[in-house]
Amino acid sequence: MSSTASSKRVAVIGGGILGVSTAVHLLRQGASVVLLTERGLASEATGRSLSWLNSAGERSTPYHLLRLAGVDRYRTLFASDPGREWLQFGGGLMWNAAGQHAVTESRHAYEKSVGYDSKLLAPEEIAAVTPGIDSSAVPENAIFNPGEGWVSLPDLVDFLMDEFHARGGQLVLNAGKASVTVEDGRTTGVGTAGGETYAADAVLVACGAATPAVVAPLGVHIPNGSPVSMLVLTKPVDHDVRAVMNTPRAAVRPNPGNTFALDHDWYEEHITGHADGSFSIPDGVVQDLADEASKLIAGNPDLKPASWKIGYKPIPGDGEPVFGELGQVPGCFVAFTHSGATLGLIAGELLSGEIMTGNKHPMLATFRPGRFS
Ligand SMILES: Cc1cc2nc3c(=O)[nH]c(=O)nc-3n(C[C@H](O)[C@H](O)[C@H](O)COP(=O)(O)OP(=O)(O)OC[C@H]3O[C@@H](n4cnc5c(N)ncnc54)[C@H](O)[C@@H]3O)c2cc1C
């Protein structure tokens, strides 16, 4: 990028998908961008996400529309090269526990009512729509959402960072806990834990679950509902699975290299938090999750965990995204959301537009941080 004296200087704090995506979108619009992050890129939620791309189930209409736009942007990226192993659209398959067929039917009816592609299937109908599933694990009925997909966020971050560097972005790794600097009530830039300062016309705080803590010194309150969760990556195994599965005992998605990514919440009580901020879980519980996943896959392969990561899953206190400029601190913007994988590309697009032009995008109207004031 040619960084001219007149280009807008923007500092982005946070090397997760929201920070990286917004940084790249800003560079595309001619901004001069510095991206600072505490340690490495994708070191937090982005590095341990199920990253199922969807708007399944029920939620507010603005959130649903934003998620549909999010999936749309991934479809555009997918169409530019369908051969990428880290971004695929194989649909999503979900089912509930035995005795809950009416809950599944009601979810399907809701999805149909908002135009979301949703097929209610008996177990024996699953093989005709998606391969590799052990349908004997499905107790009653299942929903197949053909339009859904998945992404491996660390690969997407690598992909976007190639463009970031090609366009002349400045990356500051190991910045420690950076903070927003303010003078006369207006954002002036970012200070790192080591005392370095980066002057900027605008700052984006995209610090995942740490976002409320980063804006708190500015007098801004954003409630934090982020739970602790785990993502397991398995060793490679032969399989034909293409869909992301959300089931009563395991969430499973294909992952590059013939591996699987596994997630759920029933094991949360087995997670121990330590004084240094790290978390641990007994190895046996991780294997139990892999065993639950194996039951869902045709042939019930012996799944072995290769690695697992535990940490906070960013979720704002009211469950809805928080996007936009802080009313109290002009020039300071935030991006803090659940489902940041689905929203990663669209949020970067819309927020960068707001930062560059000052024009507020109508799709973000209900997600402003000011709603907590
Ligand atoms: C187990 C799990 C499953 C998920 N499943 C899905 C799913 O199926 N679909 C979906 O859409 N989403 C899913 N998500 C959510 C999605 O992954 C996250 O919303 C998204 O990755 C968040 O990205 P982020 O950039 O906001 O935050 P993060 O990835 O957490 O990145 C924040 C970055 O900011 C840095 N940082 C924090 N504080 C500071 C500071 N003071 N100074 C400098 N740097 C700082 C951190 O080190 C980190 O690098 C899941 C998440 C998890 C954990």
The ligand as a Tripos MOL2 file, in Angstrom:
@<TRIPOS>MOLECULE
LIG
   53    58     1     0     0
SMALL
NO_CHARGES

@<TRIPOS>ATOM
      1 C1        -14.9250  -23.4790   21.3230 C.3       1 LIG1
      2 C2        -15.4480  -22.3730   20.4340 C.ar      1 LIG1
      3 C3        -16.3900  -22.6710   19.4570 C.ar      1 LIG1
      4 C4        -16.8760  -21.6690   18.6330 C.ar      1 LIG1
      5 N1        -17.7400  -22.0010   17.6510 N.ar      1 LIG1
      6 C5        -18.1620  -21.0440   16.7790 C.ar      1 LIG1
      7 C6        -18.9970  -21.4120   15.6860 C.ar      1 LIG1
      8 O1        -19.3370  -22.5710   15.5110 O.2       1 LIG1
      9 N2        -19.3970  -20.4160   14.8320 N.ar      1 LIG1
     10 C7        -19.0250  -19.1180   14.9880 C.ar      1 LIG1
     11 O2        -19.4080  -18.2780   14.1900 O.2       1 LIG1
     12 N3        -18.2260  -18.7450   16.0230 N.ar      1 LIG1
     13 C8        -17.7860  -19.6880   16.9080 C.ar      1 LIG1
     14 N4        -16.9880  -19.3460   17.9510 N.ar      1 LIG1
     15 C9        -16.7220  -17.9440   18.1760 C.3       1 LIG1
     16 C10       -15.5950  -17.3750   17.3530 C.3       1 LIG1
     17 O3        -14.5360  -18.2840   17.2480 O.3       1 LIG1
     18 C11       -15.1270  -16.1080   18.0340 C.3       1 LIG1
     19 O4        -16.2460  -15.2210   18.1620 O.3       1 LIG1
     20 C12       -14.0350  -15.3870   17.2800 C.3       1 LIG1
     21 O5        -12.9360  -16.2390   17.0230 O.3       1 LIG1
     22 C13       -13.5800  -14.2080   18.1140 C.3       1 LIG1
     23 O6        -12.5900  -13.5120   17.4220 O.3       1 LIG1
     24 P1        -12.0730  -12.1460   18.0320 P.3       1 LIG1
     25 O7        -11.1500  -11.5850   17.0500 O.co2     1 LIG1
     26 O8        -13.2270  -11.3420   18.5000 O.co2     1 LIG1
     27 O9        -11.3440  -12.5690   19.4120 O.3       1 LIG1
     28 P2        -10.0850  -13.4980   19.7250 P.3       1 LIG1
     29 O10        -9.8770  -14.5340   18.7220 O.co2     1 LIG1
     30 O11       -10.2310  -13.9300   21.1490 O.co2     1 LIG1
     31 O12        -8.8690  -12.5090   19.5850 O.3       1 LIG1
     32 C14        -8.6660  -11.4280   20.4690 C.3       1 LIG1
     33 C15        -7.1900  -11.0770   20.4170 C.3       1 LIG1
     34 O13        -6.9730   -9.9010   21.1840 O.3       1 LIG1
     35 C16        -5.7940  -10.0710   21.9320 C.3       1 LIG1
     36 N5         -5.8710   -9.1640   23.0620 N.ar      1 LIG1
     37 C17        -6.7240   -9.2110   24.1140 C.ar      1 LIG1
     38 N6         -6.4940   -8.1740   24.9460 N.ar      1 LIG1
     39 C18        -5.4860   -7.4640   24.4010 C.ar      1 LIG1
     40 C19        -4.8010   -6.2850   24.7830 C.ar      1 LIG1
     41 N7         -5.1190   -5.5860   25.8780 N.pl3     1 LIG1
     42 N8         -3.7840   -5.8460   24.0040 N.ar      1 LIG1
     43 C20        -3.4270   -6.5270   22.8760 C.ar      1 LIG1
     44 N9         -4.0590   -7.6350   22.4660 N.ar      1 LIG1
     45 C21        -5.0740   -8.0860   23.2190 C.ar      1 LIG1
     46 C22        -5.8000  -11.5370   22.2930 C.3       1 LIG1
     47 O14        -4.5000  -11.9590   22.6600 O.3       1 LIG1
     48 C23        -6.3030  -12.1580   21.0120 C.3       1 LIG1
     49 O15        -5.2530  -12.3950   20.0990 O.3       1 LIG1
     50 C24       -16.4540  -20.3290   18.8000 C.ar      1 LIG1
     51 C25       -15.5030  -20.0230   19.7710 C.ar      1 LIG1
     52 C26       -14.9960  -21.0330   20.5830 C.ar      1 LIG1
     53 C27       -13.9330  -20.6880   21.5920 C.3       1 LIG1
@<TRIPOS>BOND
     1     1     2 1
     2     2     3 ar
     3     2    52 ar
     4     3     4 ar
     5     4     5 ar
     6     4    50 ar
     7     5     6 ar
     8     6     7 ar
     9     6    13 1
    10     7     8 2
    11     7     9 ar
    12     9    10 ar
    13    10    11 2
    14    10    12 ar
    15    12    13 ar
    16    13    14 ar
    17    14    15 1
    18    14    50 ar
    19    15    16 1
    20    16    17 1
    21    16    18 1
    22    18    19 1
    23    18    20 1
    24    20    21 1
    25    20    22 1
    26    22    23 1
    27    23    24 1
    28    24    25 2
    29    24    26 1
    30    24    27 1
    31    27    28 1
    32    28    29 2
    33    28    30 1
    34    28    31 1
    35    31    32 1
    36    32    33 1
    37    33    34 1
    38    33    48 1
    39    34    35 1
    40    35    36 1
    41    35    46 1
    42    36    37 ar
    43    36    45 ar
    44    37    38 ar
    45    38    39 ar
    46    39    40 ar
    47    39    45 ar
    48    40    41 1
    49    40    42 ar
    50    42    43 ar
    51    43    44 ar
    52    44    45 ar
    53    46    47 1
    54    46    48 1
    55    48    49 1
    56    50    51 ar
    57    51    52 ar
    58    52    53 1
@<TRIPOS>SUBSTRUCTURE
     1 LIG1         1 GROUP 0 **** ****
